[in-house]
Amino acid sequence: MDWLTTVDHKKIAVLYLWAGGLFFGIGGIEALLIRWQLIKPMNDFLDAQTFNELITMHGTTMIFLGVMPVIFALMNAVIPLQIGARDVAFPFLNALGFWTFLFGGILLNLSWVMGGAPDAGWTAYTPLSSSTYSTTHGVDFYTIGLQIAGLGTLIGGINFLATIITMRAPGMTYMRMPMFAWTTFITSAIILFAFPAVTVGLVLLTFDRILGANFFVVGAGGNPVLWQHIFWIFGHPEVYILILPAFGIISEVIPTFSRKRLFGYSSMVFATILIAFLGFMVWAHHMFTTGLGPVANALFSVSTMLIAVPTGIKIFNWLFTMWGGQVRFTTPNLFAAGFIPTFTMGGVTGVMLASAPADFQFHDTYFVVAHFHYVIVGGLVLGLFAGLHYWWPKMFGRMLSEKLGKWTFWTFIIGFHLTFFVQHFLGLMGMQRRVFTYLPNQQFDLLNLVSTIGAGLMAVGTIIFLVNVFLTSRKPMDAADDPWEDGRTLEWTIPSPPPEYNFKQTPLIRGIDAFWKEKMAGNKGMTPAEPVGSIHMPSATILPFTMSVGIFIAGLGFMFSRDDFGNAFMSFMFNNYIVTAIGLIITFGSMLLRSLYDDHGWHIEPEELEGSERT
């Protein structure tokens, strides 16, 4: 019950972490099945329909349900600590964001056992995703599941924006914020503008499929290319929603283990803002082969190439931070160092794909698959591994094993390059993506075998990480406040794991890398900005959970509202929208309770703070 009702950002971080781990595992299993099917020519391990379902669910699960919650886990665990806050701005909304995300993800994955998974590709292009070509409820699970999960992400983004704008400790100006706080801030702003676009698209597609509308139906005056525009206006900023937090993590890890301030801090901040701004101006580079014409293609080519400039600034800044530093290759720093060349390779192929004439050749081949995975796995996932190893002692009070961490790094990164490096050449030799089998003697055989072996190695690396987590969880909580000894930011000034109230006294910030500045001045900890006083805490509540259950029931009811169940009672309940109504009553009833019952929270008094410190 404690976990179902919690509004504590640190517990919500753990919930996000386990949910993300679950979906990441599901997406990984789907990837391994795909690779096993492609291990040799004319393989009959999977049929075409199952393969289509697997590639659709792998992409959708990994992007929306696998890596997003792990990003949110680290944001929840770290951001309030880094800015000197006792919680996020809206603890209730924080819990609601998690539960809506979780129930959206569960709804999407129920498609496997409730009549077929979506099979139109993770981008769900119309008319493939229309009811004409996707006749099962698979795409309905996709549209409604992602609307519910996306609502959770949107709520989370708004919450972090409000937290960072209003809850920074005294003295923490914007240009003194840690880089991870900056990237979270800018990521949240992108979420605020990008997610409404995909929500609109998903609503229109739901209406097309369930209510017989014609937004994307050519025969009735609709336009399938409209879906591509709506999807990619969200879809390209989504790539930056994923990668910017990884940039932030790398910008925390490298200075810590180089014992140096981040090189070019202000240029890093402005480069991040520029990436976010340009990220909304490049969506049609996914559509070069749609026939938009030479003017549109040229404009989107140029804007896409421009993004390489701020990204390049970041890469050189990380290298210059390490240059001349006292570099220690701990597990987090290994992942950070591995991130830089790997992500750069993904960026280089991105510039190649930005050229419209070249893209005509690369489009829908394995070259694109290789590029995308170099950015998202070689960038984001390596960044997340760095962040998890780095902040694990702060979140859980236990240090992960360095030996197992290094095994994780080497197996994962070698497996990664084996899997995806060869796919560039498969693409250049003409192997198309989303094809479930291929003829022998086209020079695809050996490279596909290598790729599948690499995927197995990545799985081994992930399993070693899980073993590390399991073994660590059995150890006592004995991590120091600053376990890496070179912590530069505020989270390393408080106990590991942090107390419920985070900071007994709000710290006074006197410069960038606030804790490091105090260390250099010879101080043991931060100077308090206030006397010890009563601390206000928010109350736990079950309402975010019940609201999300209601949305889940309503979504399921709406999806099956046109089905003939062959059972009078079931048909009556679903066809008359009664199930949908029950779900909405639960959700709006919970909202009403929240509005009518004025919960003032509770207080931790100074005497209790003194007592807890002594124990």
C-alpha positions as CSV (number, residue, x, y, z in Angstrom):
1,M,0.0,0.0,0.0
2,D,2.9,2.3,0.7
3,W,4.1,2.0,-2.9
4,L,0.5,2.4,-4.3
5,T,-0.1,5.6,-2.4
6,T,3.3,7.2,-2.3
7,V,3.9,10.8,-3.6
8,D,7.6,10.9,-2.5
9,H,9.7,11.6,-5.6
10,K,12.4,9.2,-4.5
11,K,9.9,6.3,-4.3
12,I,8.3,7.3,-7.6
13,A,11.8,7.2,-9.1
14,V,12.1,3.5,-8.0
15,L,8.7,2.7,-9.4
16,Y,9.7,4.3,-12.7
17,L,12.9,2.3,-12.7
18,W,11.3,-1.1,-12.1
19,A,8.5,-0.4,-14.7
20,G,11.1,0.8,-17.2
21,G,13.2,-2.3,-16.5
22,L,10.1,-4.6,-17.1
23,F,9.3,-3.0,-20.4
24,F,12.9,-2.8,-21.4
25,G,13.1,-6.5,-20.8
26,I,10.0,-7.2,-22.9
27,G,11.4,-5.0,-25.8
28,G,14.8,-6.8,-25.5
29,I,13.1,-10.2,-25.8
30,E,11.2,-9.0,-28.9
31,A,14.5,-7.8,-30.4
32,L,16.2,-11.1,-29.8
33,L,13.3,-12.9,-31.5
34,I,13.7,-10.6,-34.5
35,R,17.4,-11.2,-34.7
36,W,16.9,-15.0,-34.4
37,Q,14.5,-14.9,-37.3
38,L,17.1,-13.1,-39.4
39,I,20.1,-15.2,-38.4
40,K,20.0,-17.1,-41.7
41,P,18.3,-16.9,-45.1
42,M,14.8,-18.3,-45.6
43,N,14.4,-18.9,-41.9
44,D,10.9,-20.2,-40.8
45,F,11.3,-19.5,-37.1
46,L,8.6,-16.8,-37.3
47,D,5.9,-16.2,-39.9
48,A,5.4,-12.8,-41.6
49,Q,2.5,-11.6,-39.4
50,T,4.3,-12.4,-36.1
51,F,7.4,-10.7,-37.4
52,N,5.4,-7.6,-38.2
53,E,3.9,-7.6,-34.7
54,L,7.4,-8.0,-33.2
55,I,9.0,-5.2,-35.0
56,T,6.1,-2.9,-34.3
57,M,6.0,-3.8,-30.6
58,H,9.8,-3.7,-30.2
59,G,10.1,-0.2,-31.5
60,T,7.0,1.1,-29.6
61,T,7.9,-0.6,-26.4
62,M,11.6,0.5,-26.4
63,I,10.9,4.2,-27.2
64,F,7.7,4.9,-25.3
65,L,7.9,2.4,-22.4
66,G,11.5,1.1,-22.1
67,V,13.8,4.1,-22.0
68,M,11.4,7.0,-21.1
69,P,10.6,5.7,-17.6
70,V,14.3,5.1,-16.9
71,I,14.9,8.7,-17.9
72,F,12.1,9.8,-15.6
73,A,13.4,7.6,-12.8
74,L,16.7,9.4,-12.9
75,M,15.0,12.8,-13.2
76,N,12.8,12.0,-10.2
77,A,15.7,10.7,-8.1
78,V,18.1,13.4,-8.8
79,I,16.6,16.7,-9.9
80,P,15.0,17.8,-6.6
81,L,18.3,17.0,-4.9
82,Q,20.4,18.8,-7.5
83,I,18.4,22.1,-7.2
84,G,18.1,21.9,-3.4
85,A,14.4,21.2,-3.2
86,R,12.5,19.0,-0.8
87,D,10.2,17.5,-3.4
88,V,8.9,18.2,-6.9
89,A,6.4,21.1,-7.4
90,F,3.3,18.8,-7.7
91,P,3.8,15.5,-5.8
92,F,0.3,14.4,-6.5
93,L,0.7,14.9,-10.3
94,N,4.1,13.1,-10.1
95,A,2.3,10.0,-8.8
96,L,-0.5,10.4,-11.4
97,G,2.1,10.7,-14.2
98,F,3.7,7.4,-13.2
99,W,0.4,5.4,-12.9
100,T,-1.1,6.7,-16.2
101,F,2.2,5.8,-17.9
102,L,2.2,2.3,-16.4
103,F,-1.4,1.5,-17.2
104,G,-0.9,2.8,-20.8
105,G,2.1,0.5,-21.2
106,I,0.1,-2.5,-19.7
107,L,-2.8,-1.8,-22.0
108,L,-0.5,-1.8,-25.1
109,N,1.2,-5.1,-24.1
110,L,-2.2,-6.7,-23.4
111,S,-2.6,-6.8,-27.2
112,W,-0.4,-9.9,-27.2
113,V,-3.0,-11.9,-25.4
114,M,-6.2,-10.1,-26.5
115,G,-6.4,-10.8,-30.2
116,G,-3.1,-9.7,-31.8
117,A,-0.5,-7.0,-31.3
118,P,-0.2,-3.9,-33.6
119,D,1.5,-4.8,-36.9
120,A,1.8,-1.6,-38.8
121,G,5.4,-0.6,-37.7
122,W,6.2,1.6,-34.7
123,T,5.4,4.7,-36.8
124,A,1.9,3.2,-37.6
125,Y,1.8,4.8,-41.1
126,T,-1.6,5.1,-42.6
127,P,-3.2,3.4,-44.6
128,L,-1.3,0.4,-43.2
129,S,-2.7,1.2,-39.7
130,S,-6.2,1.7,-41.0
131,S,-9.0,-0.8,-40.3
132,T,-8.8,-1.9,-43.9
133,Y,-5.2,-3.3,-43.6
134,S,-5.0,-3.9,-39.8
135,T,-8.2,-5.7,-39.1
136,T,-7.5,-6.8,-35.5
137,H,-7.6,-4.5,-32.5
138,G,-3.8,-4.4,-32.5
139,V,-3.5,-0.8,-33.7
140,D,-6.4,0.2,-31.3
141,F,-4.2,-1.0,-28.4
142,Y,-1.4,1.1,-29.9
143,T,-3.4,4.3,-30.2
144,I,-5.2,4.1,-26.9
145,G,-2.3,2.7,-24.9
146,L,0.0,5.4,-26.2
147,Q,-2.5,8.2,-25.5
148,I,-2.7,7.0,-21.8
149,A,1.1,6.5,-21.5
150,G,1.7,9.9,-23.3
151,L,-0.6,11.6,-20.8
152,G,1.7,10.4,-18.0
153,T,4.8,11.7,-19.8
154,L,3.2,15.1,-20.5
155,I,2.2,15.4,-16.8
156,G,5.8,14.6,-15.8
157,G,7.2,17.2,-18.2
158,I,4.9,19.9,-16.8
159,N,5.9,19.0,-13.3
160,F,9.6,19.2,-13.9
161,L,9.3,22.5,-15.6
162,A,7.4,23.9,-12.6
163,T,9.9,22.3,-10.2
164,I,13.0,23.8,-11.8
165,I,11.5,27.2,-12.4
166,T,10.1,27.7,-8.9
167,M,12.0,25.5,-6.4
168,R,15.7,26.2,-6.8
169,A,17.6,26.8,-3.6
170,P,18.7,30.4,-2.8
171,G,21.6,31.4,-4.9
172,M,21.0,28.8,-7.6
173,T,20.5,31.0,-10.7
174,Y,19.8,29.4,-14.0
175,M,23.5,29.6,-15.0
176,R,24.5,27.8,-11.8
177,M,22.3,24.8,-12.4
178,P,23.9,21.4,-12.9
179,M,23.9,20.3,-16.5
180,F,21.5,17.4,-15.8
181,A,19.0,19.9,-14.4
182,W,19.4,22.0,-17.5
183,T,18.8,19.1,-19.9
184,T,15.8,18.0,-17.8
185,F,14.4,21.5,-18.0
186,I,14.8,21.7,-21.8
187,T,13.6,18.1,-22.3
188,S,10.4,18.9,-20.3
189,A,9.8,22.0,-22.5
190,I,10.1,19.8,-25.6
191,I,7.6,17.3,-24.1
192,L,5.2,20.2,-23.5
193,F,5.2,21.1,-27.2
194,A,5.8,17.7,-28.9
195,F,3.4,15.3,-27.0
196,P,0.2,17.2,-27.9
197,A,0.9,16.7,-31.6
198,V,1.1,12.9,-31.3
199,T,-1.9,12.9,-29.0
200,V,-3.9,14.7,-31.7
201,G,-2.7,12.2,-34.3
202,L,-3.6,9.2,-32.2
203,V,-7.0,10.6,-31.4
204,L,-7.7,11.1,-35.2
205,L,-6.5,7.6,-36.0
206,T,-8.7,6.2,-33.2
207,F,-11.7,8.0,-34.6
208,D,-10.9,6.6,-38.1
209,R,-10.7,3.1,-36.8
210,I,-13.4,2.9,-34.2
211,L,-15.9,5.6,-35.2
212,G,-15.5,5.4,-39.0
213,A,-14.1,8.9,-39.5
214,N,-12.0,9.7,-42.6
215,F,-9.0,11.8,-41.6
216,F,-6.5,9.5,-43.3
217,V,-8.8,7.6,-45.8
218,V,-8.1,8.6,-49.4
219,G,-11.4,7.3,-50.8
220,A,-13.3,9.6,-48.4
221,G,-11.2,12.7,-49.0
222,G,-8.6,12.1,-46.2
223,N,-4.8,12.3,-46.6
224,P,-2.4,9.5,-45.4
225,V,0.6,11.9,-45.6
226,L,-1.1,14.0,-43.0
227,W,-0.4,11.2,-40.4
228,Q,3.3,11.3,-41.3
229,H,3.5,15.1,-40.7
230,I,1.6,14.8,-37.4
231,F,3.7,11.8,-36.3
232,W,7.1,13.3,-37.2
233,I,6.3,16.7,-35.8
234,F,6.3,14.8,-32.5
235,G,8.7,12.0,-33.6
236,H,11.8,14.0,-34.2
237,P,11.6,16.1,-31.1
238,E,11.0,12.8,-29.3
239,V,14.6,11.7,-30.3
240,Y,15.8,14.8,-28.4
241,I,13.5,14.1,-25.5
242,L,15.4,10.8,-25.3
243,I,19.0,12.0,-25.9
244,L,19.2,15.3,-24.1
245,P,18.9,13.7,-20.6
246,A,21.7,11.3,-21.6
247,F,23.8,14.4,-22.6
248,G,23.0,15.8,-19.1
249,I,24.2,12.6,-17.5
250,I,27.4,12.5,-19.4
251,S,28.0,16.2,-18.5
252,E,27.7,15.2,-14.8
253,V,29.8,12.0,-14.9
254,I,32.8,13.2,-17.0
255,P,33.6,16.3,-14.8
256,T,33.3,14.2,-11.6
257,F,35.7,11.5,-12.7
258,S,38.1,14.1,-14.4
259,R,38.2,16.2,-11.2
260,K,37.6,19.2,-13.5
261,R,34.8,21.7,-14.1
262,L,32.8,21.0,-17.2
263,F,34.6,22.8,-20.1
264,G,32.5,25.5,-21.7
265,Y,29.5,25.3,-19.4
266,S,27.6,28.3,-20.9
267,S,28.2,27.0,-24.5
268,M,26.8,23.6,-23.4
269,V,23.6,25.3,-22.1
270,F,23.1,27.3,-25.3
271,A,23.9,24.4,-27.5
272,T,21.2,22.4,-25.6
273,I,18.7,25.1,-26.1
274,L,19.6,25.4,-29.8
275,I,19.2,21.6,-30.3
276,A,15.7,21.8,-28.8
277,F,14.8,24.7,-31.0
278,L,16.1,23.2,-34.2
279,G,14.6,19.8,-33.3
280,F,11.2,21.1,-34.1
281,M,12.3,22.3,-37.6
282,V,13.5,19.1,-39.1
283,W,10.6,16.6,-39.0
284,A,10.2,16.2,-42.8
285,H,13.7,14.6,-43.2
286,H,11.8,11.4,-42.4
287,M,9.7,12.1,-45.5
288,F,12.2,12.8,-48.3
289,T,10.7,10.0,-50.4
290,T,7.1,11.1,-49.9
291,G,7.3,13.6,-52.8
292,L,7.3,16.9,-51.0
293,G,9.3,18.5,-53.8
294,P,12.9,19.9,-54.1
295,V,12.3,23.1,-52.1
296,A,10.9,21.4,-49.0
297,N,13.6,18.7,-49.3
298,A,16.4,21.3,-49.5
299,L,15.1,23.3,-46.5
300,F,14.8,20.3,-44.3
301,S,18.2,19.0,-45.4
302,V,19.8,22.2,-44.4
303,S,18.0,22.5,-41.0
304,T,18.9,18.9,-40.3
305,M,22.6,19.4,-41.0
306,L,22.6,22.6,-38.8
307,I,21.8,20.4,-35.7
308,A,25.2,18.8,-36.1
309,V,26.8,22.1,-35.0
310,P,25.5,22.4,-31.4
311,T,25.9,18.6,-31.0
312,G,29.5,18.9,-32.2
313,I,30.1,21.7,-29.6
314,K,29.0,19.3,-26.9
315,I,31.2,16.4,-28.0
316,F,34.3,18.7,-28.1
317,N,33.4,20.1,-24.6
318,W,33.3,16.6,-23.1
319,L,36.7,15.8,-24.7
320,F,38.2,19.0,-23.5
321,T,36.8,18.3,-20.0
322,M,38.7,15.0,-19.9
323,W,41.8,16.6,-21.5
324,G,44.3,17.3,-18.7
325,G,42.0,16.0,-16.0
326,Q,42.8,13.3,-13.4
327,V,40.6,10.8,-15.2
328,R,39.4,7.7,-13.3
329,F,37.8,5.0,-15.4
330,T,35.1,3.8,-13.0
331,T,32.1,2.0,-14.4
332,P,30.0,5.2,-14.9
333,N,32.9,6.9,-16.6
334,L,33.6,3.9,-18.9
335,F,30.0,4.2,-20.1
336,A,30.4,8.0,-20.5
337,A,33.7,7.5,-22.5
338,G,32.1,4.8,-24.6
339,F,29.1,7.1,-25.3
340,I,31.2,9.8,-27.0
341,P,32.6,7.9,-30.1
342,T,29.5,5.7,-30.4
343,F,27.1,8.6,-30.4
344,T,29.4,10.6,-32.8
345,M,29.2,7.7,-35.3
346,G,25.4,7.9,-35.1
347,G,25.6,11.6,-35.7
348,V,27.8,11.2,-38.8
349,T,25.4,8.8,-40.4
350,G,22.6,11.2,-39.5
351,V,24.3,13.9,-41.6
352,M,24.5,11.4,-44.4
353,L,20.8,10.7,-44.1
354,A,20.1,14.5,-44.0
355,S,21.1,14.8,-47.7
356,A,17.9,14.2,-49.6
357,P,19.5,12.6,-52.7
358,A,21.5,10.2,-50.5
359,D,18.4,9.5,-48.4
360,F,16.6,8.3,-51.5
361,Q,19.1,5.5,-51.6
362,F,19.3,4.8,-47.9
363,H,15.6,5.1,-47.2
364,D,14.0,1.9,-45.7
365,T,17.2,0.0,-45.7
366,Y,19.2,-1.4,-42.7
367,F,21.4,1.7,-43.0
368,V,18.6,3.7,-41.3
369,V,18.2,1.0,-38.7
370,A,21.9,1.1,-37.9
371,H,21.9,5.0,-37.7
372,F,18.9,5.0,-35.4
373,H,20.3,2.4,-33.0
374,Y,23.7,4.1,-32.9
375,V,21.9,7.3,-31.7
376,I,19.4,5.7,-29.3
377,V,21.2,2.6,-28.0
378,G,24.8,3.8,-28.5
379,G,23.8,7.2,-27.2
380,L,20.8,7.0,-24.8
381,V,21.2,3.5,-23.4
382,L,24.9,3.9,-22.7
383,G,24.1,7.3,-21.1
384,L,21.4,5.6,-18.9
385,F,23.8,2.9,-17.8
386,A,26.3,5.6,-16.9
387,G,23.6,7.4,-14.9
388,L,22.4,4.3,-13.1
389,H,25.8,3.2,-12.0
390,Y,26.6,6.8,-11.0
391,W,23.5,7.6,-8.9
392,W,22.7,4.0,-7.7
393,P,24.4,4.6,-4.3
394,K,22.5,7.8,-3.9
395,M,19.2,6.2,-4.7
396,F,19.6,2.9,-2.8
397,G,22.4,3.5,-0.4
398,R,24.5,0.7,-1.9
399,M,27.4,0.7,-4.3
400,L,27.1,-1.5,-7.4
401,S,30.0,-3.9,-7.9
402,E,32.7,-2.2,-10.0
403,K,33.9,-5.6,-11.3
404,L,30.5,-6.7,-12.6
405,G,29.9,-3.1,-13.8
406,K,33.0,-3.3,-16.1
407,W,31.8,-6.7,-17.3
408,T,28.5,-5.1,-18.2
409,F,30.2,-2.4,-20.1
410,W,32.5,-4.5,-22.2
411,T,30.0,-7.2,-23.1
412,F,27.3,-4.6,-23.9
413,I,29.4,-2.2,-26.0
414,I,31.2,-5.0,-27.9
415,G,27.8,-6.7,-28.5
416,F,26.3,-3.4,-29.6
417,H,29.0,-2.6,-32.2
418,L,28.8,-6.2,-33.5
419,T,25.0,-5.9,-33.9
420,F,24.7,-2.5,-35.5
421,F,28.0,-1.7,-37.2
422,V,27.5,-4.4,-39.8
423,Q,24.0,-3.2,-40.5
424,H,25.3,-0.1,-42.2
425,F,26.8,-2.4,-44.8
426,L,23.7,-4.6,-45.0
427,G,21.8,-1.4,-45.8
428,L,24.3,-0.2,-48.4
429,M,24.1,-3.7,-50.1
430,G,20.3,-3.3,-50.3
431,M,18.8,-5.2,-47.4
432,Q,15.4,-3.7,-46.7
433,R,14.2,-3.1,-43.2
434,R,10.9,-4.7,-41.9
435,V,11.4,-7.8,-44.2
436,F,11.0,-11.0,-42.3
437,T,13.3,-13.2,-44.5
438,Y,15.7,-12.9,-47.4
439,L,17.1,-15.1,-50.2
440,P,20.6,-16.7,-49.8
441,N,23.7,-15.6,-51.7
442,Q,23.1,-11.8,-51.6
443,Q,26.1,-11.3,-49.3
444,F,23.6,-10.8,-46.4
445,D,24.2,-14.2,-44.7
446,L,27.4,-13.6,-42.8
447,L,26.6,-10.1,-41.6
448,N,23.2,-11.1,-40.3
449,L,24.8,-13.9,-38.4
450,V,27.3,-11.5,-36.8
451,S,24.5,-9.1,-36.0
452,T,22.5,-11.8,-34.2
453,I,25.6,-12.9,-32.2
454,G,26.1,-9.2,-31.2
455,A,22.5,-9.0,-30.0
456,G,23.1,-12.1,-27.8
457,L,26.2,-10.4,-26.3
458,M,24.1,-7.2,-25.5
459,A,21.6,-9.5,-23.7
460,V,24.4,-11.0,-21.7
461,G,25.6,-7.5,-20.7
462,T,22.1,-6.6,-19.5
463,I,21.8,-9.9,-17.5
464,I,25.2,-9.1,-15.8
465,F,23.7,-5.7,-14.8
466,L,20.7,-7.4,-13.3
467,V,22.9,-9.9,-11.4
468,N,24.9,-6.9,-10.1
469,V,21.6,-5.2,-8.9
470,F,20.4,-8.5,-7.2
471,L,23.7,-9.1,-5.4
472,T,24.0,-5.4,-4.4
473,S,20.5,-5.5,-3.0
474,R,21.6,-8.1,-0.4
475,K,24.3,-5.9,1.0
476,P,23.8,-3.4,3.9
477,M,23.1,0.2,3.1
478,D,26.5,1.6,3.8
479,A,27.2,4.0,1.0
480,A,28.8,7.3,2.0
481,D,27.1,10.7,1.4
482,D,29.7,11.3,-1.4
483,P,30.7,7.7,-2.4
484,W,32.7,8.7,-5.5
485,E,34.6,11.2,-3.3
486,D,34.7,13.8,-6.1
487,G,30.9,14.7,-6.1
488,R,30.4,18.3,-7.3
489,T,26.7,18.9,-7.0
490,L,24.2,19.1,-4.1
491,E,22.9,15.5,-4.1
492,W,26.3,14.4,-2.7
493,T,25.9,16.6,0.4
494,I,23.1,14.5,2.0
495,P,22.9,10.9,3.2
496,S,22.6,8.0,0.8
497,P,19.7,7.2,0.4
498,P,18.3,10.6,1.2
499,P,15.8,11.2,4.1
500,E,12.2,11.7,3.3
501,Y,12.6,15.5,3.5
502,N,15.9,15.6,1.4
503,F,17.5,18.6,3.1
504,K,17.2,19.4,6.8
505,Q,18.0,23.0,5.9
506,T,17.8,24.4,2.4
507,P,21.4,25.0,1.2
508,L,22.9,28.4,0.1
509,I,24.4,28.2,-3.4
510,R,27.6,30.2,-3.9
511,G,28.5,29.2,-7.4
512,I,28.4,26.5,-10.2
513,D,29.3,23.0,-8.9
514,A,28.1,24.2,-5.5
515,F,29.4,21.3,-3.4
516,W,32.8,21.4,-5.1
517,K,33.1,25.1,-4.4
518,E,32.5,24.5,-0.7
519,K,35.1,21.6,-0.7
520,M,37.7,23.9,-2.2
521,A,36.9,26.5,0.4
522,G,37.7,23.9,3.1
523,N,34.1,23.4,4.2
524,K,32.7,19.9,5.1
525,G,29.2,20.6,3.8
526,M,26.9,23.3,2.5
527,T,26.1,26.6,4.3
528,P,22.4,26.5,5.3
529,A,20.2,29.3,3.8
530,E,17.6,29.0,6.7
531,P,17.4,28.0,10.4
532,V,16.2,24.5,11.3
533,G,12.4,24.7,11.2
534,S,9.2,22.7,10.6
535,I,9.2,20.9,7.3
536,H,5.9,20.6,5.4
537,M,5.4,17.2,3.6
538,P,2.6,16.1,1.2
539,S,0.2,13.3,2.3
540,A,0.2,9.9,0.6
541,T,-2.9,9.2,-1.5
542,I,-4.5,6.3,-3.5
543,L,-6.3,8.8,-5.9
544,P,-3.6,8.9,-8.7
545,F,-3.8,5.1,-8.8
546,T,-7.6,5.0,-9.0
547,M,-7.7,7.8,-11.6
548,S,-5.3,5.8,-13.8
549,V,-7.3,2.5,-13.3
550,G,-10.4,4.5,-14.5
551,I,-8.7,5.7,-17.6
552,F,-7.5,2.2,-18.3
553,I,-11.0,0.7,-18.0
554,A,-12.5,3.6,-20.2
555,G,-9.8,3.0,-22.9
556,L,-10.5,-0.8,-23.0
557,G,-14.3,-0.2,-23.1
558,F,-14.0,2.3,-25.9
559,M,-11.8,0.0,-27.9
560,F,-14.3,-2.9,-27.9
561,S,-17.4,-0.7,-28.2
562,R,-18.1,-1.9,-31.8
563,D,-17.4,-5.6,-31.2
564,D,-20.0,-8.4,-31.3
565,F,-19.2,-10.6,-28.3
566,G,-21.7,-13.4,-29.0
567,N,-22.7,-12.9,-25.4
568,A,-25.7,-10.7,-24.7
569,F,-24.4,-9.2,-21.4
570,M,-20.9,-8.4,-22.7
571,S,-22.3,-6.9,-25.9
572,F,-24.8,-4.8,-23.8
573,M,-22.0,-3.5,-21.5
574,F,-19.5,-2.7,-24.2
575,N,-21.8,-1.6,-27.2
576,N,-23.7,0.9,-25.0
577,Y,-20.4,2.4,-23.7
578,I,-21.3,1.3,-20.2
579,V,-17.7,0.0,-19.5
580,T,-16.3,3.3,-20.9
581,A,-18.7,5.2,-18.6
582,I,-17.7,3.1,-15.5
583,G,-14.0,4.0,-16.2
584,L,-14.7,7.7,-16.6
585,I,-16.9,7.7,-13.5
586,I,-14.0,6.2,-11.5
587,T,-11.5,8.8,-12.9
588,F,-13.8,11.9,-12.5
589,G,-15.0,10.6,-9.1
590,S,-11.4,10.5,-8.0
591,M,-10.9,14.0,-9.4
592,L,-14.0,15.2,-7.5
593,L,-12.7,13.7,-4.2
594,R,-9.3,15.4,-4.8
595,S,-11.1,18.7,-5.3
596,L,-13.5,18.5,-2.4
597,Y,-11.2,17.1,0.3
598,D,-8.6,19.7,1.2
599,D,-5.5,17.8,2.3
600,H,-3.0,20.1,4.0
601,G,-0.3,17.4,4.3
602,W,1.8,17.0,7.5
603,H,4.8,18.5,9.2
604,I,8.2,17.1,10.5
605,E,9.1,19.2,13.6
606,P,12.7,20.2,14.4
607,E,12.8,17.9,17.4
608,E,12.1,14.9,15.1
609,L,14.9,16.0,12.8
610,E,17.4,16.1,15.6
611,G,16.2,12.6,16.8
612,S,16.5,11.1,13.3
613,E,20.0,12.5,12.9
614,R,21.2,10.9,16.1
615,T,19.8,7.5,15.1
